């Protein structure tokens, strides 16, 4: 009887163990690169919740960066329980505290490749079929 209870407990908790393994498999922390015929760009997602966006001619992000004489921070937040996964990029003007949120969605193709679609006019895209998206590959 004890063996049967132990087996049932193992079976009952097995799905939760595999879900945790899947979540850790798709870790966003790191540096990601996208490149197409229009150029290239990078996202660096840090453990502290800050992110940096780099393009061919600009660097935005981190805890404290300057743009047009004003100081900002750039942070990200992921809601992995939603489908598609939600990613919010929040620019905060440090002096006033005013925030601008870019609502995005992401999809992990595998551990080292994501699709990222950014919303427009404050609206989050619903899917990757009708949205413009970029493919990012992990480089660090």
Buried (B, 14 or more C-beta within 10 A) or exposed (E): EEEEEEEEEEEEEEEEEEEEEEEEEBEBEBBBBBEEEEEEBBBBBBEEBBBBBBEEEEEBBBBEBEEEEEEBBBBBEBEBEEEBBBBBBBBBBBEEEEEEBBBBBBBBEEEEEBBBBBBEEEEBBEEBEEBEBBBBBBEE
